[in-house]
């Protein structure tokens, strides 16, 4: 796995602070840099290259915490990664930030020692978080990547239709299958390795609306009654047929069940 990831590194430019005063700082929050953040993450690089998605393919210096918060986020350009990181920091330190903005040092003397200590610690942490959130990423310069990006995949097949680009295939799914863009995209790239038909099948299995399920159930029951079959058998058989062929809807699956198994 390490060797495989190392092979993908050659497609990334190395982002370096343009001015010496930023040389050892985290690009995202201004703390001391201890790691290198890959944009996009190495874990997703292969599919991004294959799909020819727009991504920066650059590494930037990062502190340990920003690296940990971002390293597996499928965010493909630096501007979006900065916004993502700021949102994650704000969420993680929300309580400390609230304390920092609500209290003032002059109020500590009026508190019990224990409460004052707690509030003081919260204010310090909140102030640090606020400073990191306010940090403006510094200018970068970069060398060229060791290798040019490989040619993108040329064929994307969706339910028997062939497309020459990932974007066209995605648009076809959104327009013709009524999928939720975010949910379908996550399924496609994170779980189905870019297999559109598999992702459509998984999507239908997980996110079909109850109304759709009720209609399918009614059709299965009517089919079973008409052809004197056990309804549980019909339900299981149609489910298997639809898993094997993502192009099949419930009507097509029932027709195939009849043709292949019942009419013989």
C-alpha positions in Angstrom: 0.0 0.0 0.0 2.8 2.4 0.9 4.5 1.7 -2.5 1.3 2.2 -4.3 0.7 5.6 -2.6 4.3 6.6 -3.3 3.8 6.0 -7.0 0.9 8.5 -7.0 3.0 11.2 -5.4 4.8 11.9 -8.6 1.7 13.7 -10.0 1.7 16.4 -7.3 3.5 19.7 -7.3 5.2 20.7 -4.1 3.8 23.9 -2.6 6.4 26.0 -0.8 5.9 29.3 1.1 6.9 32.1 -1.1 8.2 34.3 1.7 10.7 33.1 4.3 8.6 34.2 7.3 6.0 31.6 6.4 8.5 28.8 5.7 7.7 26.6 8.8 4.0 27.5 9.1 0.9 25.4 8.4 -0.7 26.7 5.2 -4.2 26.4 6.8 -3.9 27.9 10.3 -0.5 29.3 10.8 0.7 26.9 13.5 4.0 25.1 13.2 4.1 22.8 10.2 4.8 19.1 11.0 3.2 17.3 8.0 2.4 17.6 4.3 -1.2 17.7 3.2 -2.0 16.3 -0.2 -4.6 18.1 -2.3 -6.5 16.0 -3.3 -5.8 13.2 -0.8 -3.6 10.3 -2.0 -6.3 7.8 -1.1 -8.5 9.3 -3.8 -5.9 10.3 -6.4 -6.3 7.3 -8.7 -10.0 7.7 -9.3 -9.7 11.5 -9.6 -7.0 11.0 -12.3 -9.1 8.3 -14.0 -12.2 10.5 -14.0 -10.2 13.6 -15.1 -11.8 15.6 -12.3 -10.6 19.1 -11.7 -8.1 19.1 -8.8 -5.0 21.1 -7.8 -2.6 18.1 -7.3 -0.4 20.0 -4.9 1.1 19.4 -1.5 1.2 22.1 1.2 2.8 22.3 4.7 0.4 21.5 7.5 0.3 21.2 11.2 -0.6 17.8 12.7 -4.1 18.7 13.6 -5.0 20.2 10.2 -3.5 17.2 8.5 -5.6 14.9 10.7 -8.8 16.8 10.1 -8.3 16.9 6.3 -6.2 14.0 5.1 -9.1 11.8 4.0 -11.5 14.5 3.0 -12.3 14.2 -0.7 -11.9 18.0 -1.3 -10.1 18.6 -4.6 -8.8 22.2 -4.6 -7.0 24.3 -2.0 -9.6 27.0 -1.7 -12.2 24.4 -0.8 -9.9 22.6 1.6 -9.2 25.9 3.4 -13.0 26.4 3.9 -13.4 22.8 5.0 -10.6 23.1 7.5 -12.0 26.3 9.0 -15.4 24.7 9.4 -14.0 21.7 11.1 -11.9 23.8 13.5 -14.9 26.0 14.3 -17.0 22.9 15.1 -14.3 21.3 17.1 -13.6 24.3 19.3 -17.1 25.7 19.3 -17.4 25.6 23.2 -14.0 27.3 23.7 -14.8 30.0 21.1 -18.1 30.7 22.9 -16.3 31.1 26.2 -13.7 33.4 24.6 -16.3 35.6 23.1 -18.7 35.6 26.1 -16.2 36.4 28.9 -13.6 39.0 29.6 -10.5 38.8 31.8 -11.8 41.6 34.1 -14.7 39.3 35.1 -12.4 36.5 36.4 -11.7 38.3 39.8 -15.4 38.0 40.6 -15.5 34.3 40.2 -14.6 31.4 42.5 -11.0 30.2 42.0 -12.2 26.9 40.4 -14.6 28.6 38.0 -12.1 31.3 37.1 -9.5 28.6 36.3 -12.0 26.8 34.0 -13.1 30.0 32.3 -9.5 31.2 31.9 -8.5 27.9 30.3 -11.5 28.1 27.9 -10.7 31.6 27.0 -7.1 30.8 26.2 -8.1 27.8 24.0 -10.8 29.9 22.4 -8.4 32.7 21.6 -6.0 30.3 20.0 -8.8 28.8 17.9 -10.0 32.3 16.9 -6.4 33.2 15.8 -6.2 30.0 13.7 -9.6 30.6 12.1 -8.6 34.2 11.2 -5.3 33.1 9.7 -5.0 33.9 5.9 -3.2 31.2 3.9 0.1 32.5 2.6 1.3 32.8 -1.0 2.8 29.7 -2.5 5.3 28.9 -5.1 5.7 25.4 -6.5 8.0 23.2 -8.6 6.6 21.1 -11.4 5.3 17.6 -10.7 7.7 14.8 -11.5 5.3 13.4 -14.1 2.4 14.8 -16.1 -1.0 13.4 -15.2 -1.9 10.2 -17.0 -4.6 10.1 -19.7 -8.0 9.9 -18.2 -10.3 7.0 -18.7 -12.1 7.3 -22.1 -15.2 5.2 -21.6 -17.9 5.5 -18.9 -20.8 3.1 -19.1 -24.1 3.8 -17.4 -26.9 1.3 -17.9 -25.7 0.4 -21.4 -25.1 4.0 -22.5 -21.5 5.0 -23.2 -20.0 8.4 -22.4 -16.6 9.9 -23.1 -16.3 11.8 -19.9 -17.0 11.4 -16.2 -19.0 14.6 -16.1 -21.3 13.5 -18.9 -21.9 10.2 -17.2 -22.7 11.9 -13.9 -25.1 14.3 -15.6 -26.9 11.4 -17.2 -27.4 9.8 -13.8 -28.7 13.0 -12.3 -31.1 13.7 -15.1 -32.4 10.2 -15.8 -32.4 8.3 -12.5 -33.4 11.0 -10.1 -30.5 10.4 -7.7 -29.4 12.8 -5.0 -26.1 14.2 -6.3 -24.2 14.2 -3.1 -25.3 10.7 -2.0 -24.7 9.2 -5.4 -21.3 10.8 -5.8 -20.2 9.5 -2.5 -21.3 6.0 -3.3 -19.7 6.1 -6.7 -16.2 7.2 -5.7 -15.9 5.9 -2.1 -17.6 2.5 -2.3 -18.0 1.5 -6.0 -14.7 2.4 -7.5 -16.3 4.4 -10.3 -18.6 1.6 -11.4 -21.8 3.6 -12.3 -24.1 0.6 -12.6 -23.0 -0.8 -9.3 -23.5 2.6 -7.7 -27.0 2.9 -9.2 -27.9 -0.5 -7.9 -26.6 0.4 -4.4 -28.3 3.7 -4.5 -31.7 2.2 -5.3 -31.2 -0.4 -2.6 -30.3 2.1 0.1 -32.3 5.2 -0.8 -35.5 4.1 -2.6 -38.4 6.1 -1.3 -41.1 4.2 0.7 -43.7 5.0 -1.9 -41.5 3.3 -4.6 -41.1 0.3 -2.3 -44.9 0.1 -1.7 -45.5 0.2 -5.5 -43.0 -2.6 -6.0 -44.5 -4.7 -3.2 -48.0 -4.4 -4.8 -46.7 -5.4 -8.2 -44.9 -8.4 -6.7 -48.0 -9.5 -4.9 -50.2 -9.1 -8.0 -47.6 -11.0 -10.1 -47.4 -13.8 -7.6 -51.2 -14.1 -7.5 -51.6 -14.0 -11.3 -48.9 -16.7 -11.9 -49.6 -18.7 -8.8 -46.2 -18.2 -7.3 -45.0 -17.7 -3.7 -44.7 -13.9 -3.1 -41.6 -14.3 -1.0 -40.0 -16.2 -3.9 -41.0 -13.5 -6.4 -39.6 -10.8 -4.1 -36.3 -12.5 -3.6 -35.9 -13.4 -7.3 -36.6 -9.9 -8.6 -34.2 -8.4 -6.1 -31.5 -10.7 -7.3 -32.2 -9.9 -10.9 -32.1 -6.2 -10.3 -28.8 -6.6 -8.4 -27.3 -8.5 -11.3 -28.5 -5.9 -13.9 -28.8 -2.3 -12.7 -30.8 -1.4 -15.9 -33.8 -3.5 -14.7 -36.6 -1.8 -12.9 -39.3 -3.8 -11.1 -41.4 -4.2 -14.2 -38.5 -5.4 -16.3 -37.3 -7.7 -13.5 -40.8 -9.3 -13.2 -41.0 -9.8 -17.0 -37.6 -11.4 -17.0 -38.6 -13.7 -14.1 -41.6 -14.8 -16.0 -39.7 -15.4 -19.3 -36.7 -17.2 -17.8 -38.3 -19.2 -15.0 -42.1 -19.4 -15.1 -43.0 -19.6 -18.8 -40.5 -22.3 -19.6 
